[in-house]
Amino acid sequence: MNTFTLFSLEIFISLSMSFITLWILSKPLVNVLQDLCPTKTQADFWLAYTRIMLLISPLLLVLMVSLNSRHSSDINSIKFSLVSALAGLLLGMLIVGKKIFEPASKTCEFTEMAAKGE
């Protein structure tokens, strides 16, 4: 396989996994952000931030691994790209999850305290 084709396949793998993840998360993420953010403008910002993080993280890792795996076989390069894309998605999800969990847990604590009448 020539270098350009392999590189294109690696990018395709990364972007495909990101778009699938974003498609799965889109509706629940919009719902959570609308609950957490006081305004629609803020919810729209955090939605865009999340989408960018989940596109950039895997792609960045795939590109970094691609630079280091240019001497390996084609199938190993594809395997490294798949692992890198998954690791990038995990990293992006951890970052986004942490950003969403902190205010969500505070909101839950406040709701529980209000229900108890404290």
PADO-721391 format. One record per residue: x, y, z of N, C-alpha, C, O in turn; residue in one letter. Coordinates in steps of 0.001 Angstrom, whole numbers, plus 524288, in hexadecimal, padded with zeros to 5 digits. Each point is the difference from the previous one (the first is absolute). Layout:
N
<site n_X="X" n_Y="Y" n_Z="Z" ca_X="X" ca_Y="Y" ca_Z="Z" c_X="X" c_Y="Y" c_Z="Z" o_X="X" o_Y="Y" o_Z="Z" rose="a"/>
...
***
This chain:
118
<site n_X="80360" n_Y="7FB6F" n_Z="80000" ca_X="7FCA0" ca_Y="80491" ca_Z="80000" c_X="80391" c_Y="804D5" c_Z="80000" o_X="803D4" o_Y="8002E" o_Z="802E8" rose="m"/>
<site n_X="7FAED" n_Y="803B4" n_Z="7F9DB" ca_X="8035F" ca_Y="80496" ca_Z="7FFFF" c_X="7FF06" c_Y="80366" c_Z="804C4" o_X="7FC0C" o_Y="7FF68" o_Z="802AC" rose="n"/>
<site n_X="80789" n_Y="80422" n_Z="7FE62" ca_X="7FFEC" ca_Y="80321" ca_Z="804C4" c_X="7FB24" c_Y="8036F" c_Z="80057" o_X="7FDA3" o_Y="8006B" o_Z="8042B" rose="t"/>
<site n_X="800DF" n_Y="80200" n_Z="7F797" ca_X="7FB74" ca_Y="80374" ca_Z="8000E" c_X="7FAFB" c_Y="7FCFF" c_Z="8012B" o_X="7FCB7" o_Y="801D5" o_Z="802FF" rose="f"/>
<site n_X="802B2" n_Y="7F9A0" n_Z="7FAAF" ca_X="7FB5B" ca_Y="7FCCC" ca_Z="800F0" c_X="7FFB8" c_Y="7FE4D" c_Z="805B1" o_X="7FBDA" o_Y="80037" o_Z="8026D" rose="t"/>
<site n_X="8088E" n_Y="7FE1A" n_Z="7FFAC" ca_X="80035" ca_Y="7FE58" ca_Z="80579" c_X="7FEB6" c_Y="8048F" c_Z="8039D" o_X="7FCF8" o_Y="7FF6C" o_Z="803B0" rose="l"/>
<site n_X="80551" n_Y="8050D" n_Z="7FB41" ca_X="7FEFE" ca_Y="804A6" ca_Z="80326" c_X="7FA3B" c_Y="80183" c_Z="7FFB8" o_X="7FDA8" o_Y="80155" o_Z="803FB" rose="f"/>
<site n_X="80010" n_Y="7FE79" n_Z="7F75E" ca_X="7FA72" ca_Y="80138" ca_Z="7FF5B" c_X="7FC8F" c_Y="7FC2C" c_Z="802FF" o_X="7FC18" o_Y="80189" o_Z="80258" rose="s"/>
<site n_X="8055B" n_Y="7F987" n_Z="7FD91" ca_X="7FD10" ca_Y="7FC08" ca_Z="802E3" c_X="80052" c_Y="800F5" c_Z="805E2" o_X="7FC1E" o_Y="7FF62" o_Z="802C4" rose="l"/>
<site n_X="80867" n_Y="80219" n_Z="7FF1D" ca_X="8009F" ca_Y="80119" ca_Z="8059C" c_X="7FC98" c_Y="804A2" c_Z="801AA" o_X="7FD85" o_Y="7FFDA" o_Z="8041E" rose="e"/>
<site n_X="80263" n_Y="80432" n_Z="7F8B5" ca_X="7FCB4" ca_Y="80489" ca_Z="80130" c_X="7FA38" c_Y="7FE83" c_Z="7FFBA" o_X="7FCE0" o_Y="801A9" o_Z="80341" rose="i"/>
<site n_X="801C1" n_Y="7FB35" n_Z="7F8D8" ca_X="7FA97" ca_Y="7FE36" ca_Z="7FF7C" c_X="7FE4E" c_Y="7FCDB" c_Z="804CC" o_X="7FBA5" o_Y="800AD" o_Z="801ED" rose="f"/>
<site n_X="807C1" n_Y="7FBEE" n_Z="7FFFB" ca_X="7FEC5" ca_Y="7FCE8" ca_Z="804B2" c_X="7FEE9" c_Y="8039A" c_Z="8049E" o_X="7FC1D" o_Y="7FF5A" o_Z="802C2" rose="i"/>
<site n_X="8074C" n_Y="80466" n_Z="7FE0D" ca_X="7FF65" ca_Y="80395" ca_Z="80464" c_X="7FAF6" c_Y="80329" c_Z="7FF9E" o_X="7FCFE" o_Y="80043" o_Z="803BF" rose="s"/>
<site n_X="8021A" n_Y="8021B" n_Z="7F7C7" ca_X="7FB58" ca_Y="80341" ca_Z="7FF63" c_X="7FAFD" c_Y="7FCCE" c_Z="80032" o_X="7FC14" o_Y="801CE" o_Z="8021D" rose="l"/>
<site n_X="803FF" n_Y="7F980" n_Z="7FBB9" ca_X="7FB63" ca_Y="7FC98" ca_Z="80034" c_X="7FE93" c_Y="7FEAD" c_Z="8059E" o_X="7FB71" o_Y="80047" o_Z="80181" rose="s"/>
<site n_X="8086C" n_Y="7FE4D" n_Z="8018E" ca_X="7FEF2" ca_Y="7FEA7" ca_Z="80578" c_X="7FE00" c_Y="804C2" c_Z="802FD" o_X="7FC83" o_Y="7FF87" o_Z="80347" rose="m"/>
<site n_X="805AD" n_Y="80502" n_Z="7FB9A" ca_X="7FE3A" ca_Y="804C9" ca_Z="8029E" c_X="7FA5D" c_Y="80142" c_Z="7FE92" o_X="7FCD8" o_Y="8013C" o_Z="80369" rose="s"/>
<site n_X="801E4" n_Y="7FE77" n_Z="7F796" ca_X="7FAA7" ca_Y="80143" ca_Z="7FE58" c_X="7FC0C" c_Y="7FC13" c_Z="80224" o_X="7FBA7" o_Y="80180" o_Z="80165" rose="f"/>
<site n_X="805C3" n_Y="7F999" n_Z="7FEE1" ca_X="7FC79" ca_Y="7FC15" ca_Z="80248" c_X="7FF10" c_Y="80135" c_Z="805C1" o_X="7FB91" o_Y="7FFCE" o_Z="801DA" rose="i"/>
<site n_X="8089D" n_Y="80172" n_Z="800F5" ca_X="7FF85" ca_Y="8015A" ca_Z="8058A" c_X="7FCA1" c_Y="804D7" c_Z="800B2" o_X="7FC95" o_Y="8001A" o_Z="80362" rose="t"/>
<site n_X="80455" n_Y="803E3" n_Z="7F979" ca_X="7FCDC" ca_Y="804C5" ca_Z="8005F" c_X="7FA4E" c_Y="7FF00" c_Z="7FEA5" o_X="7FC81" o_Y="8024E" o_Z="8025E" rose="l"/>
<site n_X="80289" n_Y="7FA4E" n_Z="7F9DE" ca_X="7FAA3" ca_Y="7FEB5" ca_Z="7FE8A" c_X="7FD30" c_Y="7FD4E" c_Z="8048A" o_X="7FB77" o_Y="80126" o_Z="8011D" rose="w"/>
<site n_X="80744" n_Y="7FB48" n_Z="80179" ca_X="7FDB1" ca_Y="7FD30" ca_Z="8046B" c_X="7FEF9" c_Y="803B5" c_Z="80494" o_X="7FBFE" o_Y="7FF96" o_Z="802A0" rose="i"/>
<site n_X="8079B" n_Y="80400" n_Z="7FE4F" ca_X="7FF98" ca_Y="80379" ca_Z="80486" c_X="7FCC5" c_Y="804EB" c_Z="7FF14" o_X="7FEAE" o_Y="802B6" o_Z="803BF" rose="l"/>
<site n_X="80008" n_Y="7FE81" n_Z="7F76E" ca_X="7FDD5" ca_Y="80523" ca_Z="7FED1" c_X="7FB19" c_Y="80157" c_Z="8031F" o_X="7FFDD" o_Y="80412" o_Z="8028E" rose="s"/>
<site n_X="7FC33" n_Y="7F8B3" n_Z="7FD50" ca_X="7FB19" ca_Y="8014C" ca_Z="802B1" c_X="800A9" c_Y="80024" c_Z="805F5" o_X="7FE56" o_Y="803C7" o_Z="80276" rose="k"/>
<site n_X="80411" n_Y="7F82B" n_Z="7FFF1" ca_X="800B7" ca_Y="80052" ca_Z="805B0" c_X="80365" c_Y="804A9" c_Z="801A5" o_X="7FF0A" o_Y="8026B" o_Z="8040B" rose="p"/>
<site n_X="804E4" n_Y="7FECE" n_Z="7F8D2" ca_X="80369" ca_Y="8045B" ca_Z="8014F" c_X="7FD19" c_Y="80530" c_Z="7FFC9" o_X="8009F" o_Y="8034A" o_Z="80374" rose="l"/>
<site n_X="7FC3E" n_Y="7FD6E" n_Z="7F88B" ca_X="7FCDE" ca_Y="804C9" ca_Z="7FF95" c_X="7FC60" c_Y="80075" c_Z="804B9" o_X="7FF81" o_Y="80437" o_Z="80243" rose="v"/>
<site n_X="7FDFA" n_Y="7F784" n_Z="7FF3E" ca_X="7FC76" ca_Y="80017" ca_Z="80482" c_X="802DA" c_Y="80173" c_Z="80504" o_X="7FE17" o_Y="80337" o_Z="80307" rose="n"/>
<site n_X="80673" n_Y="7FA75" n_Z="7FDE0" ca_X="80300" ca_Y="8011C" ca_Z="804C1" c_X="801C6" c_Y="805A9" c_Z="8000A" o_X="7FF8F" o_Y="802AC" o_Z="803F9" rose="v"/>
<site n_X="80270" n_Y="7FF28" n_Z="7F7A2" ca_X="801EE" ca_Y="80562" ca_Z="7FFC6" c_X="7FB95" c_Y="803EE" c_Z="800B9" o_X="800C6" o_Y="80412" o_Z="80271" rose="l"/>
<site n_X="7FAA8" n_Y="7FAC5" n_Z="7FB7D" ca_X="7FB93" ca_Y="8038D" ca_Z="800C4" c_X="7FE53" c_Y="80020" c_Z="805B5" o_X="7FE3C" o_Y="8040B" o_Z="801EB" rose="q"/>
<site n_X="8024F" n_Y="7F789" n_Z="800D4" ca_X="7FEB2" ca_Y="7FFDD" ca_Z="8058E" c_X="8040B" c_Y="802E0" c_Z="8034F" o_X="7FEA5" o_Y="80299" o_Z="803D0" rose="d"/>
<site n_X="8064B" n_Y="7FCED" n_Z="7FAB9" ca_X="80430" ca_Y="80233" ca_Z="8032B" c_X="80108" c_Y="805C7" c_Z="7FF05" o_X="8015D" o_Y="802DD" o_Z="8039D" rose="l"/>
<site n_X="7FE00" n_Y="7FED9" n_Z="7F799" ca_X="80167" ca_Y="80559" ca_Z="7FE9B" c_X="7FB53" c_Y="803A6" c_Z="800B3" o_X="7FB9F" o_Y="7FEB6" o_Z="7FE7D" rose="c"/>
<site n_X="8055E" n_Y="805DB" n_Z="803D3" ca_X="7FBB6" ca_Y="803AC" ca_Z="800DF" c_X="7FDB0" c_Y="80245" c_Z="7FAF9" o_X="7FB65" o_Y="80162" o_Z="7FFDA" rose="p"/>
<site n_X="807CC" n_Y="7FEFF" n_Z="7FC0C" ca_X="7FE05" ca_Y="8023D" ca_Z="7FB20" c_X="80108" c_Y="7FC4F" c_Z="7FB75" o_X="80363" o_Y="7FC9A" o_Z="8004D" rose="t"/>
<site n_X="7F9AE" n_Y="80418" n_Z="7FB87" ca_X="800B6" ca_Y="7FCDE" ca_Z="7FB49" c_X="8054C" c_Y="8012E" c_Z="7FD80" o_X="80275" o_Y="7FC8B" o_Z="7FDBC" rose="k"/>
<site n_X="7FF44" n_Y="8084D" n_Z="802B0" ca_X="8050A" ca_Y="80185" ca_Z="7FDC6" c_X="8046C" c_Y="7FCF4" c_Z="80291" o_X="80391" o_Y="7FE27" o_Z="7FD5B" rose="t"/>
<site n_X="7FC2D" n_Y="80156" n_Z="807C9" ca_X="80401" ca_Y="7FCF9" ca_Z="802C4" c_X="7FFB8" c_Y="7FA3E" c_Z="7FE83" o_X="8040C" o_Y="7FD85" o_Z="7FF3B" rose="q"/>
<site n_X="7F752" n_Y="8005B" n_Z="8005B" ca_X="7FF66" ca_Y="7FA83" ca_Z="7FE79" c_X="8021F" c_Y="7FF22" c_Z="7FA7C" o_X="80280" o_Y="7FC06" o_Z="7FEF8" rose="a"/>
<site n_X="7FC85" n_Y="807AB" n_Z="7FD80" ca_X="80209" ca_Y="7FF94" ca_Z="7FAB0" c_X="805F1" c_Y="80022" c_Z="7FFF0" o_X="80278" o_Y="7FD1B" o_Z="7FD10" rose="d"/>
<site n_X="7FFD6" n_Y="80641" n_Z="8062E" ca_X="805B8" ca_Y="80044" ca_Z="8004F" c_X="80242" c_Y="7FAC3" c_Z="801C6" o_X="8039B" o_Y="7FDF5" o_Z="7FD90" rose="f"/>
<site n_X="7FA49" n_Y="7FFE4" n_Z="806A4" ca_X="80226" ca_Y="7FB21" ca_Z="80213" c_X="7FF06" c_Y="7FB66" c_Z="7FC57" o_X="80311" o_Y="7FC4B" o_Z="7FFE8" rose="w"/>
<site n_X="7F8C3" n_Y="803E7" n_Z="7FD21" ca_X="7FF10" ca_Y="7FBF9" ca_Z="7FC10" c_X="80426" c_Y="8004C" c_Z="7FBB8" o_X="8021D" o_Y="7FC01" o_Z="7FE5C" rose="l"/>
<site n_X="7FF08" n_Y="808BA" n_Z="7FFDA" ca_X="80417" ca_Y="800B4" ca_Z="7FC04" c_X="80552" c_Y="7FE60" c_Z="8022B" o_X="8030B" o_Y="7FD75" o_Z="7FD49" rose="a"/>
<site n_X="7FE12" n_Y="803FB" n_Z="80788" ca_X="804F0" ca_Y="7FE8A" ca_Z="8028F" c_X="80093" c_Y="7FA11" c_Z="80032" o_X="80426" o_Y="7FDE4" o_Z="7FECC" rose="y"/>
<site n_X="7F7B9" n_Y="7FF7C" n_Z="802B4" ca_X="8001A" ca_Y="7FA4F" ca_Z="8005F" c_X="800E5" c_Y="7FD83" c_Z="7FAAA" o_X="8031A" o_Y="7FC5C" o_Z="7FF7B" rose="t"/>
<site n_X="7FA36" n_Y="80597" n_Z="7FCA1" ca_X="800B4" ca_Y="7FDDB" ca_Z="7FABF" c_X="80594" c_Y="800B7" c_Z="7FE14" o_X="80244" o_Y="7FC70" o_Z="7FDB3" rose="r"/>
<site n_X="7FFEB" n_Y="8081A" n_Z="8033A" ca_X="80563" ca_Y="800F8" ca_Z="7FE54" c_X="803CA" c_Y="7FC76" c_Z="802E9" o_X="8038E" o_Y="7FDCD" o_Z="7FDA0" rose="i"/>
<site n_X="7FBBC" n_Y="801A1" n_Z="80774" ca_X="8037B" ca_Y="7FC9D" ca_Z="80319" c_X="7FFC6" c_Y="7FA57" c_Z="7FE1F" o_X="80401" o_Y="7FD5A" o_Z="7FFBB" rose="m"/>
<site n_X="7F752" n_Y="800D4" n_Z="7FEFB" ca_X="7FF71" ca_Y="7FA95" ca_Z="7FE57" c_X="8019E" c_Y="7FF21" c_Z="7FA57" o_X="80066" o_Y="7FB87" o_Z="7FE49" rose="l"/>
<site n_X="80086" n_Y="80895" n_Z="7FED8" ca_X="80238" ca_Y="7FF83" ca_Z="7FABF" c_X="805F2" c_Y="80098" c_Z="80020" o_X="802CE" o_Y="7FD1A" o_Z="7FD61" rose="l"/>
<site n_X="7FF10" n_Y="806A3" n_Z="805A7" ca_X="8059A" ca_Y="80129" ca_Z="8000A" c_X="80333" c_Y="7FBE8" c_Z="802EF" o_X="80423" o_Y="7FE67" o_Z="7FE24" rose="i"/>
<site n_X="7FA08" n_Y="7FFE6" n_Z="8065C" ca_X="8031B" ca_Y="7FC60" ca_Z="8033B" c_X="80193" c_Y="7FB0A" c_Z="7FD10" o_X="804A4" o_Y="7FEC0" o_Z="7FFD2" rose="s"/>
<site n_X="7F7AF" n_Y="7FE69" n_Z="7FDE3" ca_X="8018F" ca_Y="7FB46" ca_Z="7FD29" c_X="8036E" c_Y="80130" c_Z="7FB45" o_X="803C6" o_Y="7FD37" o_Z="7FEF0" rose="p"/>
<site n_X="7FAE5" n_Y="806E4" n_Z="7FE48" ca_X="80305" ca_Y="80154" ca_Z="7FB52" c_X="8059C" c_Y="8016C" c_Z="80162" o_X="803A5" o_Y="7FE75" o_Z="7FD45" rose="l"/>
<site n_X="7FD0A" n_Y="8046E" n_Z="806E4" ca_X="8053F" ca_Y="80175" ca_Z="801B9" c_X="8033E" c_Y="7FB36" c_Z="8016B" o_X="8048A" o_Y="7FF94" o_Z="7FE78" rose="l"/>
<site n_X="7F927" n_Y="7FCE0" n_Z="8046B" ca_X="802E0" ca_Y="7FB38" ca_Z="80170" c_X="80132" c_Y="7FCA0" c_Z="7FB3B" o_X="8043E" o_Y="7FDC5" o_Z="7FFA0" rose="l"/>
<site n_X="7F81E" n_Y="801D9" n_Z="7FCCC" ca_X="800F3" ca_Y="7FCEC" ca_Z="7FB41" c_X="80479" c_Y="80266" c_Z="7FCDD" o_X="8035D" o_Y="7FD31" o_Z="7FE06" rose="v"/>
<site n_X="7FCAC" n_Y="807F1" n_Z="80186" ca_X="80436" ca_Y="8028B" ca_Z="7FD16" c_X="80549" c_Y="7FF45" c_Z="802B1" o_X="803F3" o_Y="7FF3A" o_Z="7FD5F" rose="l"/>
<site n_X="7FC28" n_Y="80102" n_Z="807CF" ca_X="804E5" ca_Y="7FF38" ca_Z="802D8" c_X="80202" c_Y="7FA68" c_Z="7FF5D" o_X="804A9" o_Y="7FF2A" o_Z="7FF26" rose="m"/>
<site n_X="7F7E2" n_Y="7FD16" n_Z="80141" ca_X="80187" ca_Y="7FA88" ca_Z="7FF64" c_X="80191" c_Y="7FEEA" c_Z="7FA5B" o_X="80390" o_Y="7FCEF" o_Z="7FEFF" rose="v"/>
<site n_X="7F9CB" n_Y="80592" n_Z="7FD5F" ca_X="80140" ca_Y="7FF3E" ca_Z="7FA83" c_X="80597" c_Y="801B4" c_Z="7FED2" o_X="802AE" o_Y="7FD8E" o_Z="7FCD7" rose="s"/>
<site n_X="7FF0A" n_Y="80690" n_Z="805A7" ca_X="8056A" ca_Y="801C4" ca_Z="7FF4D" c_X="803EB" c_Y="7FBF8" c_Z="801F5" o_X="80429" o_Y="7FF4E" o_Z="7FDB0" rose="l"/>
<site n_X="7FA87" n_Y="7FE14" n_Z="80685" ca_X="8039A" ca_Y="7FC42" ca_Z="8026D" c_X="7FF97" c_Y="7FA83" c_Z="7FDC5" o_X="80363" o_Y="7FCC0" o_Z="8010D" rose="n"/>
<site n_X="7F898" n_Y="80221" n_Z="7FBEB" ca_X="7FF4A" ca_Y="7FAAA" ca_Z="7FE14" c_X="800DE" c_Y="7FF8B" c_Z="7FA1E" o_X="7FE13" o_Y="7FC56" o_Z="7FD8E" rose="s"/>
<site n_X="804BB" n_Y="80743" n_Z="80036" ca_X="800AE" ca_Y="7FFF5" ca_Z="7FA4D" c_X="80370" c_Y="7FB83" c_Z="7FE1C" o_X="80018" o_Y="7FED2" o_Z="7FB57" rose="r"/>
<site n_X="802BE" n_Y="7FEA8" n_Z="80841" ca_X="80365" ca_Y="7FBA7" ca_Z="7FE7B" c_X="7FD7B" c_Y="7FAAE" c_Z="80101" o_X="80261" o_Y="7FBF4" o_Z="7FEF2" rose="h"/>
<site n_X="7F8E6" n_Y="80409" n_Z="8030E" ca_X="7FD5F" ca_Y="7FB06" ca_Z="80107" c_X="7FCB1" c_Y="7FE73" c_Z="7FB46" o_X="7FF62" o_Y="802FD" o_Z="7FC48" rose="s"/>
<site n_X="7FE8E" n_Y="7F859" n_Z="803FA" ca_X="7FCCA" ca_Y="7FE14" ca_Z="7FBA1" c_X="7FADC" c_Y="8030C" c_Z="7FFC9" o_X="7FE82" o_Y="8029D" o_Z="803C0" rose="s"/>
<site n_X="7FED6" n_Y="7FD02" n_Z="7F7D1" ca_X="7FB14" ca_Y="802D0" ca_Z="7FF40" c_X="7FBE4" c_Y="7FE67" c_Z="80400" o_X="7FD53" o_Y="80352" o_Z="80239" rose="d"/>
<site n_X="80231" n_Y="7F79F" n_Z="7FEAE" ca_X="7FC03" ca_Y="7FE27" ca_Z="803B5" c_X="80137" c_Y="801D6" c_Z="80587" o_X="7FC6E" o_Y="80152" o_Z="802F0" rose="i"/>
<site n_X="80888" n_Y="7FEC8" n_Z="7FE82" ca_X="80167" ca_Y="801FA" ca_Z="8052D" c_X="7FEF5" c_Y="805D5" c_Z="8006C" o_X="7FE62" o_Y="801DE" o_Z="80420" rose="n"/>
<site n_X="80281" n_Y="80104" n_Z="7F7B5" ca_X="7FEC8" ca_Y="80599" ca_Z="80006" c_X="7FA2E" c_Y="800E7" c_Z="800C5" o_X="7FE6A" o_Y="80386" o_Z="802DD" rose="s"/>
<site n_X="7FE6B" n_Y="7F946" n_Z="7FA91" ca_X="7FA4F" ca_Y="80075" ca_Z="8009D" c_X="7FE61" c_Y="7FE94" c_Z="80594" o_X="7FC9C" o_Y="80289" o_Z="80247" rose="i"/>
<site n_X="805CD" n_Y="7F973" n_Z="7FFDF" ca_X="7FEDC" ca_Y="7FE7C" ca_Z="8056E" c_X="80178" c_Y="8045D" c_Z="803BE" o_X="7FD04" o_Y="8013E" o_Z="8038F" rose="k"/>
<site n_X="8079B" n_Y="80121" n_Z="7FBAA" ca_X="801B1" ca_Y="80450" ca_Z="80352" c_X="7FC34" c_Y="80498" c_Z="7FF87" o_X="7FEE1" o_Y="802A4" o_Z="803DB" rose="f"/>
<site n_X="7FF2E" n_Y="7FE48" n_Z="7F775" ca_X="7FC42" ca_Y="80443" ca_Z="7FF2F" c_X="7FAEA" c_Y="7FEF5" c_Z="802E2" o_X="7FDC2" o_Y="8038A" o_Z="8025B" rose="s"/>
<site n_X="8006B" n_Y="7F79F" n_Z="7FD75" ca_X="7FB30" ca_Y="7FE9A" ca_Z="802B5" c_X="800A2" c_Y="800A7" c_Z="805E6" o_X="7FC9E" o_Y="8023A" o_Z="80299" rose="l"/>
<site n_X="807AC" n_Y="7FBD9" n_Z="7FF76" ca_X="80103" ca_Y="8008C" ca_Z="8059A" c_X="80088" c_Y="805C4" c_Z="80176" o_X="7FDFB" o_Y="801AD" o_Z="80407" rose="v"/>
<site n_X="804B0" n_Y="80150" n_Z="7F8C1" ca_X="800AD" ca_Y="80593" ca_Z="8010C" c_X="7FACF" c_Y="802E6" c_Z="7FFE4" o_X="7FF02" o_Y="80357" o_Z="80350" rose="s"/>
<site n_X="7FDB6" n_Y="7FB66" n_Z="7F8EC" ca_X="7FAE5" ca_Y="80289" ca_Z="7FFAA" c_X="7FCB6" c_Y="7FEB8" c_Z="804CA" o_X="7FD65" o_Y="8036D" o_Z="80226" rose="a"/>
<site n_X="802B6" n_Y="7F7AC" n_Z="7FF86" ca_X="7FD17" ca_Y="7FE85" ca_Z="804BC" c_X="8022E" c_Y="802C0" c_Z="804D4" o_X="7FD07" o_Y="801D8" o_Z="8034D" rose="l"/>
<site n_X="80826" n_Y="7FE6F" n_Z="7FD1C" ca_X="8026E" ca_Y="802AF" ca_Z="8046D" c_X="7FEAB" c_Y="805CF" c_Z="7FFE6" o_X="7FF0C" o_Y="80259" o_Z="80416" rose="a"/>
<site n_X="800E1" n_Y="7FFF5" n_Z="7F74A" ca_X="7FE8E" ca_Y="8057B" ca_Z="7FF8D" c_X="7FA5F" c_Y="800F6" c_Z="80180" o_X="7FECC" o_Y="803E2" o_Z="80292" rose="g"/>
<site n_X="7FDB9" n_Y="7F89B" n_Z="7FBD8" ca_X="7FA87" ca_Y="8007A" ca_Z="80194" c_X="7FF6C" c_Y="7FF6F" c_Z="805E4" o_X="7FD04" o_Y="802DC" o_Z="80276" rose="l"/>
<site n_X="805D4" n_Y="7F977" n_Z="7FFC4" ca_X="7FFD5" ca_Y="7FF4C" ca_Z="805AF" c_X="801F3" c_Y="804E9" c_Z="802BA" o_X="7FD97" o_Y="801CF" o_Z="803BF" rose="l"/>
<site n_X="806B1" n_Y="80054" n_Z="7FA6E" ca_X="8021A" ca_Y="804C2" ca_Z="80249" c_X="7FC22" c_Y="8047D" c_Z="7FF82" o_X="7FF05" o_Y="802D0" o_Z="803C7" rose="l"/>
<site n_X="7FECA" n_Y="7FDDA" n_Z="7F798" ca_X="7FC1B" ca_Y="8041C" ca_Z="7FF3C" c_X="7FB38" c_Y="7FF42" c_Z="8036D" o_X="7FDFF" o_Y="803C1" o_Z="8023D" rose="g"/>
<site n_X="8002B" n_Y="7F76C" n_Z="7FE2D" ca_X="7FB70" ca_Y="7FEE0" ca_Z="80348" c_X="8012C" c_Y="80111" c_Z="805C6" o_X="7FCA8" o_Y="801F8" o_Z="802D7" rose="m"/>
<site n_X="80815" n_Y="7FCBA" n_Z="7FEE0" ca_X="80177" ca_Y="80114" ca_Z="8056A" c_X="8000D" c_Y="805D8" c_Z="80119" o_X="7FE16" o_Y="801BC" o_Z="8040E" rose="l"/>
<site n_X="80419" n_Y="8014A" n_Z="7F859" ca_X="80033" ca_Y="805B0" ca_Z="800B6" c_X="7FA80" c_Y="80248" c_Z="80017" o_X="7FEAE" o_Y="80310" o_Z="80377" rose="i"/>
<site n_X="7FE2C" n_Y="7FB77" n_Z="7F8C5" ca_X="7FAAB" ca_Y="80206" ca_Z="7FFAF" c_X="7FCC6" c_Y="7FE11" c_Z="804A6" o_X="7FD0A" o_Y="802FE" o_Z="80252" rose="v"/>
<site n_X="8038B" n_Y="7F802" n_Z="7FF07" ca_X="7FD28" ca_Y="7FDD8" ca_Z="80477" c_X="8013A" c_Y="802CC" c_Z="8050C" o_X="7FC85" o_Y="800F5" o_Z="8032E" rose="g"/>
<site n_X="80867" n_Y="8005D" n_Z="7FD94" ca_X="80196" ca_Y="802D3" ca_Z="804BB" c_X="7FD90" c_Y="80569" c_Z="80014" o_X="7FE2B" o_Y="801CF" o_Z="80410" rose="k"/>
<site n_X="801D3" n_Y="800C4" n_Z="7F76F" ca_X="7FDAE" ca_Y="8053E" ca_Z="7FFAF" c_X="7FA1B" c_Y="7FFDF" c_Z="80101" o_X="7FDE1" o_Y="803A4" o_Z="80253" rose="k"/>
<site n_X="7FF83" n_Y="7F849" n_Z="7FBFC" ca_X="7FA55" ca_Y="7FF9D" ca_Z="800B6" c_X="7FEA7" c_Y="7FDE3" c_Z="80563" o_X="7FC21" o_Y="801A8" o_Z="80252" rose="i"/>
<site n_X="80702" n_Y="7FAB3" n_Z="7FFBC" ca_X="7FEB2" ca_Y="7FD7B" ca_Z="804F0" c_X="8004A" c_Y="803CB" c_Z="80497" o_X="7FCBA" o_Y="7FFC7" o_Z="80384" rose="f"/>
<site n_X="80724" n_Y="803B3" n_Z="7FC7D" ca_X="80094" ca_Y="80395" ca_Z="80471" c_X="7FB1C" c_Y="80345" c_Z="800FC" o_X="7FDFC" o_Y="7FFF7" o_Z="8045D" rose="e"/>
<site n_X="80007" n_Y="802E4" n_Z="7F7AD" ca_X="7FB2D" ca_Y="802F5" ca_Z="80102" c_X="7FB3C" c_Y="7FC82" c_Z="800C4" o_X="7FC70" o_Y="8015E" o_Z="802ED" rose="p"/>
<site n_X="8037A" n_Y="7FA21" n_Z="7FA77" ca_X="7FB7E" ca_Y="7FC80" ca_Z="80092" c_X="7FFB0" c_Y="7FDE0" c_Z="80589" o_X="7FBBE" o_Y="7FF9A" o_Z="80235" rose="a"/>
<site n_X="808BF" n_Y="7FF04" n_Z="80014" ca_X="7FFEE" ca_Y="7FDE9" ca_Z="80550" c_X="7FE66" c_Y="80436" c_Z="803E5" o_X="7FD57" o_Y="7FEDB" o_Z="803D6" rose="s"/>
<site n_X="80445" n_Y="80609" n_Z="7FB36" ca_X="7FE64" ca_Y="80450" ca_Z="8036D" c_X="7FA26" c_Y="800F2" c_Z="7FF88" o_X="7FD65" o_Y="8010E" o_Z="803E7" rose="k"/>
<site n_X="80088" n_Y="7FE94" n_Z="7F75C" ca_X="7FA66" ca_Y="800B2" ca_Z="7FF26" c_X="7FCF3" c_Y="7FBB6" c_Z="802D3" o_X="7FBF7" o_Y="8010B" o_Z="80264" rose="t"/>
<site n_X="805FB" n_Y="7FA26" n_Z="7FD51" ca_X="7FD68" ca_Y="7FB9D" ca_Z="802A1" c_X="8001E" c_Y="800BE" c_Z="805E7" o_X="7FC19" o_Y="7FF04" o_Z="802A0" rose="c"/>
<site n_X="80859" n_Y="802B7" n_Z="7FF81" ca_X="80063" ca_Y="800F2" ca_Z="805A0" c_X="7FC2C" c_Y="8043A" c_Z="801AC" o_X="7FD66" o_Y="7FF7B" o_Z="80403" rose="e"/>
<site n_X="8023E" n_Y="804B5" n_Z="7F8EC" ca_X="7FC70" ca_Y="8043F" ca_Z="80136" c_X="7FA5A" c_Y="7FE22" c_Z="7FFDA" o_X="7FCE2" o_Y="80161" o_Z="80365" rose="f"/>
<site n_X="801CD" n_Y="7FB7F" n_Z="7F8B2" ca_X="7FAAC" ca_Y="7FDF2" ca_Z="7FF7C" c_X="7FEB1" c_Y="7FC71" c_Z="8049B" o_X="7FBAE" o_Y="8003F" o_Z="80219" rose="t"/>
<site n_X="8080B" n_Y="7FC71" n_Z="7FF7F" ca_X="7FF14" ca_Y="7FC88" ca_Z="80478" c_X="7FF48" c_Y="80325" c_Z="80509" o_X="7FC9F" o_Y="7FEC3" o_Z="80330" rose="e"/>
<site n_X="80695" n_Y="80551" n_Z="7FD84" ca_X="7FF84" ca_Y="80336" ca_Z="804B1" c_X="7FAC9" c_Y="802DB" c_Z="8000D" o_X="7FD90" o_Y="8007A" o_Z="8041E" rose="m"/>
<site n_X="800B4" n_Y="8016B" n_Z="7F767" ca_X="7FB0A" ca_Y="802C2" ca_Z="7FFB2" c_X="7FB7A" c_Y="7FC3C" c_Z="8011A" o_X="7FC27" o_Y="8017C" o_Z="8027A" rose="a"/>
<site n_X="80451" n_Y="7F9AF" n_Z="7FBB1" ca_X="7FBDE" ca_Y="7FC1F" ca_Z="800EC" c_X="7FF9E" c_Y="7FE9C" c_Z="805C8" o_X="7FBC1" o_Y="7FEEF" o_Z="801FE" rose="a"/>
<site n_X="808B9" n_Y="80114" n_Z="800B2" ca_X="80013" ca_Y="7FECC" ca_Z="805A5" c_X="7FE6E" c_Y="804B5" c_Z="8034A" o_X="7FEEC" o_Y="7FF7B" o_Z="804A8" rose="k"/>
<site n_X="800F5" n_Y="8052C" n_Z="7F8DE" ca_X="7FE87" ca_Y="804B8" ca_Z="802CC" c_X="8046D" c_Y="8025F" c_Z="8030D" o_X="7FF14" o_Y="802CE" o_Z="803CD" rose="g"/>
<site n_X="805CB" n_Y="7FC21" n_Z="7FA9D" ca_X="80489" ca_Y="80239" ca_Z="802C2" c_X="8013E" c_Y="80566" c_Z="7FE25" o_X="803B1" o_Y="8026B" o_Z="801EA" rose="e"/>
***
